[in-house]
């Protein structure tokens, strides 16, 4: 996306939030706004998100296949996959460790005494905590059509990898298949460009809904918890990742932050790692000059398992609920809690609300009051926005580092202003 589109998304985000807030607090008694304006915003926002999701599944499958068939040396695939997977896991572990440390130091929710203050309880999900064995076994789909219909990213990624390796094994005979997938990838990227041109309007509609539904009383009661979550996530997005990229590549932290600003704006509005895949791919290949083979493989994988933002969110939310309801977590249980959060974050869906579902599962596992989920869910939209931004910027950071180590970053193209100065 160019700077003008980035600016339009930024304007749409804040204009929608202001309008939604005005509707809630100034025009709440006017039926026109409740019926027509909010109805139109809900419809337009829903259509935009659905349009993005329409592209995600075929884009993931095609991009991974293209990423593999474009590798000059097939042995590089194992090295590339190993580096990407390892960095994603290390990134998540670091995020959990920092969040646990901050949570134990600041103790969000301590002294709140919220037990009995929530008039309605939320039924917790009955999903069991995922284990590594189940995650591995379920990667292999028994029905590929069902995997695509359900949007099971791990299974789709597995099938795409098999397809790419099979085409590579055909050598020269696989030429027609290679050309077909490359053309399909170009078509998908063109569709992405067309959909992204509608992003400012879609973001505006989504933000109108958000501003019109926030409960001020709930926000005030958990303001400290929300502020702590946002502070850690903002630090991760604008300090940790840029510094990590700066220390491992020749890309300056400032340049990295500028390159990812469209990602941040878009992910704040959609709260979906999967929906942001097209923007992440464009950021890596067009802004950071990462090769399509690295980006095509790493980004879909990251949207599925690189959940540093979710890890931070789940950790602090759980500590908040435990403290707020008078059941603080003991230091002896920190390791077990951290391991459980690691498994949950990997299993979290890259869709809006994926984090709060995992929080519900964790509260159930720890025997914490189910009423706590009602409070967390009330402000989930705010936390989830920044949580998603942390996830997708983390995908960009990891893939940039991997590309640098593999020599898959093309020489940077000079900025137009820089070229003009050099010619003067």
C-alpha positions in Angstrom: 0.0 0.0 0.0 1.2 3.5 -0.8 1.4 6.4 1.6 -1.9 7.9 0.5 -3.7 4.6 1.1 -2.0 4.3 4.5 -3.2 7.8 5.4 -6.7 7.1 4.3 -6.8 4.0 6.5 -5.5 6.0 9.4 -8.2 8.7 8.9 -10.9 6.0 8.5 -9.9 4.4 11.7 -10.1 7.5 13.9 -13.1 9.0 12.1 -15.1 5.8 12.5 -14.2 5.6 16.2 -15.2 9.3 16.8 -18.5 8.8 15.0 -19.3 5.6 16.9 -18.5 7.2 20.2 -20.7 10.2 19.3 -23.6 7.9 18.4 -23.3 6.1 21.8 -23.1 9.2 24.0 -24.7 12.0 22.0 -27.2 10.4 19.7 -28.2 7.3 21.6 -31.9 8.3 21.7 -32.2 9.0 18.0 -33.5 5.9 16.2 -32.0 7.0 12.8 -28.5 6.5 14.1 -29.2 3.2 15.9 -31.2 1.7 13.1 -29.7 3.0 9.9 -26.2 4.3 10.6 -25.1 1.5 12.9 -26.9 -1.0 10.7 -25.1 0.2 7.6 -21.8 0.2 9.5 -22.3 -3.4 10.7 -23.2 -4.5 7.2 -20.4 -2.8 5.4 -17.8 -3.9 8.0 -19.0 -7.5 7.9 -18.8 -7.5 4.1 -15.3 -6.1 4.1 -14.0 -8.7 6.6 -15.8 -11.5 4.6 -14.1 -10.2 1.5 -10.7 -10.4 3.1 -11.5 -13.9 4.4 -12.5 -14.9 0.9 -9.0 -14.4 -0.2 -7.1 -15.9 2.8 -7.5 -19.6 2.1 -6.5 -19.7 -1.6 -3.8 -17.0 -0.9 -2.2 -19.1 1.8 -2.3 -22.3 -0.3 -1.0 -20.7 -3.5 1.7 -18.6 -1.8 3.2 -21.5 0.1 3.3 -23.7 -3.1 4.9 -20.8 -5.0 7.4 -20.2 -2.2 8.6 -23.8 -2.3 8.7 -24.2 -6.1 10.7 -21.0 -6.4 13.5 -22.3 -4.1 16.5 -22.9 -6.2 17.8 -25.6 -3.9 15.2 -27.9 -2.3 17.6 -28.6 0.6 17.1 -25.0 1.5 13.5 -25.7 2.4 14.4 -27.8 5.4 16.8 -25.1 6.6 14.3 -22.3 5.9 11.4 -24.2 7.7 13.6 -25.0 10.6 14.8 -21.4 11.1 11.3 -20.0 10.8 9.6 -22.5 13.1 12.4 -22.1 15.7 12.2 -18.3 15.7 8.4 -18.4 16.0 8.6 -20.6 19.1 11.5 -18.6 20.6 9.6 -15.4 20.0 6.5 -16.8 21.8 8.5 -18.1 24.7 10.2 -14.7 25.2 6.8 -13.0 25.1 5.3 -15.3 27.7 8.3 -15.0 30.0 8.2 -11.2 29.9 4.4 -11.1 30.4 4.6 -13.4 33.4 7.4 -11.3 34.9 5.5 -8.0 34.4 2.2 -9.6 35.6 3.9 -10.8 38.8 5.5 -7.4 39.4 2.5 -5.1 38.7 -0.2 -7.6 39.8 -3.1 -6.3 37.6 -6.5 -6.7 39.4 -5.0 -6.9 42.9 -7.4 -5.3 45.4 -10.2 -5.0 42.9 -12.5 -7.4 44.8 -14.7 -8.1 41.8 -16.1 -11.4 43.2 -19.9 -11.1 43.1 -19.9 -7.8 41.1 -20.6 -9.4 37.8 -24.3 -10.0 37.4 -24.0 -12.3 34.4 -21.7 -15.2 33.9 -20.3 -16.4 30.7 -20.4 -20.1 29.8 -16.8 -21.2 29.3 -15.7 -23.2 26.3 -15.3 -26.9 27.1 -12.3 -27.2 24.8 -9.5 -29.2 26.4 -6.1 -27.7 26.5 -4.3 -28.7 23.3 -1.2 -30.9 23.7 1.7 -31.2 21.3 0.9 -34.7 20.3 -2.7 -33.8 19.2 -1.4 -30.7 17.3 1.0 -32.8 15.3 -1.4 -35.6 14.6 -4.2 -33.2 13.5 -1.9 -31.6 10.9 -2.5 -34.4 8.5 -6.0 -34.0 7.1 -8.2 -37.1 6.3 -10.4 -35.0 4.1 -8.7 -32.1 2.1 -12.0 -30.6 1.1 -13.1 -30.5 4.7 -9.8 -28.8 5.7 -10.4 -26.0 3.1 -14.1 -25.7 4.1 -13.2 -25.4 7.8 -10.2 -23.1 7.2 -7.9 -25.3 9.1 -4.6 -23.4 8.5 -2.2 -26.1 9.8 -3.8 -28.7 7.5 -3.9 -26.4 4.5 -0.2 -25.5 5.1 0.6 -29.2 5.2 -1.1 -29.9 1.9 0.5 -26.9 0.3 4.0 -28.1 1.4 3.3 -31.5 0.0 2.1 -30.0 -3.3 5.2 -27.8 -3.6 7.6 -30.6 -2.9 5.8 -32.9 -5.4 6.1 -30.2 -8.1 9.8 -29.7 -7.2 10.4 -33.5 -7.5 9.1 -33.4 -11.1 12.0 -31.2 -12.1 11.6 -29.9 -15.6 8.3 -31.8 -16.2 6.8 -29.7 -13.4 7.2 -26.5 -15.5 3.5 -26.2 -16.5 2.4 -26.7 -12.9 5.0 -24.1 -11.7 3.7 -21.6 -14.3 0.1 -22.3 -13.3 0.8 -21.6 -9.6 2.8 -18.5 -10.4 0.0 -17.1 -12.5 -2.5 -18.0 -9.7 -0.3 -16.1 -7.2 -0.2 -13.1 -9.5 -4.0 -13.2 -9.7 -4.3 -13.5 -6.0 -2.0 -10.5 -5.4 -4.1 -8.5 -7.9 -7.2 -9.4 -6.0 -5.5 -8.3 -2.8 -4.7 -4.9 -4.3 -8.3 -4.5 -5.4 -9.7 -5.4 -2.0 -7.1 -3.2 -0.2 -8.4 -0.2 -2.1 -11.6 -0.6 -0.1 -9.7 -0.8 3.2 -10.3 2.8 4.3 -14.1 2.4 4.0 -14.1 -1.1 5.7 -11.9 0.2 8.5 -14.2 3.2 9.0 -17.3 0.9 9.3 -15.6 -1.5 11.7 -14.5 1.4 14.0 -18.0 2.9 14.0 -19.3 -0.4 15.5 -16.5 -0.4 18.1 -17.0 3.2 19.2 -20.8 2.7 19.5 -20.7 -0.5 21.7 -17.9 0.2 24.3 -19.2 0.1 27.8 -17.6 3.0 29.7 -18.4 1.6 33.2 -16.7 -1.7 32.3 -13.7 0.1 30.9 -13.2 2.2 34.0 -13.4 -0.8 36.3 -10.5 -2.5 34.4 -8.6 0.5 33.2 -5.4 -0.5 34.9 -5.5 -4.0 33.4 -6.2 -2.7 29.9 -3.4 -0.1 30.2 -0.9 -2.7 31.2 -1.8 -5.0 28.4 -1.6 -2.2 25.8 1.6 -0.9 27.2 3.4 -4.3 26.8 1.9 -4.9 23.4 2.9 -1.4 22.2 6.4 -1.9 23.5 6.6 -5.2 21.6 5.4 -3.7 18.4 7.4 -0.4 18.3 10.5 -1.3 20.4 11.2 -5.0 20.7 10.6 -6.1 17.1 12.3 -3.1 15.5 15.3 -3.5 17.8 15.5 -7.2 17.1 15.5 -6.7 13.4 18.0 -3.9 13.7 20.4 -6.0 15.7 20.2 -9.0 13.3 19.9 -7.3 9.9 21.1 -4.0 8.4 17.6 -2.6 8.4 17.2 0.3 10.9 14.5 0.1 13.6 13.0 3.3 12.2 12.8 1.9 8.6 11.2 -1.3 9.9 8.6 0.7 11.9 7.7 2.7 8.9 7.4 -0.4 6.7 5.0 -2.0 9.1 2.7 0.9 9.8 0.1 -0.2 7.3 0.1 -3.6 8.9 -0.5 -2.0 12.3 -3.4 0.2 11.0 -5.1 -2.7 9.2 -4.7 -5.2 12.0 -6.0 -2.8 14.5 -9.3 -2.6 12.6 -9.7 -6.2 11.7 -8.3 -7.9 14.8 -7.5 -10.9 12.6 -4.0 -12.3 11.9 -5.4 -14.3 9.0 -7.2 -11.3 7.4 -3.9 -9.4 7.6 -1.9 -12.0 5.7 -2.2 -10.2 2.3 -0.9 -6.9 3.9 2.0 -8.8 5.6 3.0 -10.4 2.4 3.0 -7.0 0.6 5.0 -5.4 3.5 7.7 -8.1 3.3 8.1 -8.2 -0.5 7.5 -4.6 -1.4 8.6 -2.6 1.7 11.4 -4.8 3.1 12.5 -6.5 -0.2 12.2 -10.0 1.2 12.0 -12.7 -1.4 8.6 -14.2 -2.3 9.9 -17.7 -1.4 10.6 -16.8 2.2 7.5 -14.6 2.6 5.2 -17.0 0.9 6.2 -19.8 3.3 6.7 -17.9 6.5 3.7 -15.6 6.7 0.9 -18.2 6.5 2.8 -20.3 9.0 3.3 -17.3 11.3 -0.5 -16.4 11.1 -1.1 -19.9 12.5 1.5 -20.4 15.2 3.4 -17.1 15.8 1.1 -15.7 18.5 3.3 -13.5 20.7 0.6 -11.0 21.1 -1.9 -13.6 22.1 0.6 -15.0 24.6 1.0 -11.6 26.3 -2.7 -11.0 26.3 -3.6 -14.5 27.7 -1.0 -14.2 30.4 -1.9 -10.8 31.8 -5.7 -11.5 31.5 -5.3 -14.7 33.5 -3.3 -12.9 36.2 -5.8 -10.1 36.3 -8.8 -12.4 36.8 -7.0 -14.5 39.4 -6.1 -11.3 41.4 -9.4 -9.6 40.9 -11.4 -12.5 42.3 -9.0 -13.2 45.2 -7.3 -16.3 43.8 -3.8 -15.1 43.0 -1.4 -17.4 41.2 1.4 -18.8 43.2 5.0 -18.4 42.1 5.3 -22.3 42.1 2.7 -22.5 39.4 4.4 -20.0 37.0 6.2 -22.7 34.9 3.1 -24.8 34.4 1.1 -21.7 33.6 3.7 -20.6 31.0 3.8 -24.0 29.3 0.0 -24.1 29.1 -0.2 -20.6 27.6 2.4 -21.7 25.0 0.3 -24.5 23.9 -2.9 -22.4 23.9 -1.3 -19.6 22.0 -0.2 -21.9 19.2 -3.7 -23.3 19.1 -5.4 -19.9 19.1 -7.2 -19.1 15.8 -6.0 -16.1 13.8 -9.5 -14.6 13.9 -11.2 -11.9 16.0 -12.0 -13.2 19.5 -9.5 -16.1 19.2 -7.6 -14.9 22.3 -10.7 -14.6 24.6 -11.7 -18.1 23.7 -8.3 -19.3 24.8 -8.6 -17.3 28.0 -11.9 -19.0 28.7 -10.3 -22.4 28.3 -7.4 -21.4 30.6 -9.7 -20.0 33.3 -11.6 -23.3 33.2 -8.3 -25.3 33.5 -7.1 -23.3 36.5 -10.5 -23.4 38.3 -10.9 -19.6 38.2 -14.3 -18.0 38.4 -16.2 -18.0 35.0 -17.5 -14.5 35.8 -13.9 -13.3 35.1 -14.4 -14.0 31.4 -17.3 -11.7 31.2 -15.1 -8.8 32.3 -12.2 -9.8 30.0 -14.7 -10.2 27.1 -16.1 -6.8 27.7 -12.8 -5.1 26.8 -11.5 -7.9 24.5 -12.0 -5.8 21.3 -9.5 -3.2 22.5 -6.9 -5.6 23.7 -7.4 -7.9 20.7 -6.7 -5.1 18.3 -3.2 -4.5 19.7 -2.7 -8.2 20.3 -3.2 -8.9 16.5 -0.8 -6.0 15.6 1.8 -7.6 17.8 1.2 -11.0 16.1 1.5 -9.7 12.5 4.5 -7.4 13.1 6.1 -10.4 14.7 5.6 -12.4 11.6 7.3 -9.6 9.6 10.2 -9.4 12.0 10.8 -13.2 12.0 10.6 -13.5 8.3 12.9 -10.5 7.7 15.5 -12.1 10.1 15.2 -15.5 8.3 15.5 -13.9 4.9 18.6 -12.0 5.9 20.2 -15.2 7.2 19.4 -16.9 3.9 20.6 -14.1 1.7 17.0 -13.6 0.5 16.7 -9.8 0.9 17.1 -8.0 -2.4 19.1 -4.7 -2.5 17.0 -1.9 -1.2 15.5 0.4 -3.8 16.3 4.1 -3.1 13.4 6.3 -2.0 12.3 8.9 -4.7 13.5 11.7 -2.4 16.9 10.1 -1.9 17.3 9.7 -5.7 16.4 13.3 -6.3 19.0 14.4 -3.7 21.7 12.2 -5.3 21.0 13.7 -8.7 21.1 17.3 -7.5 
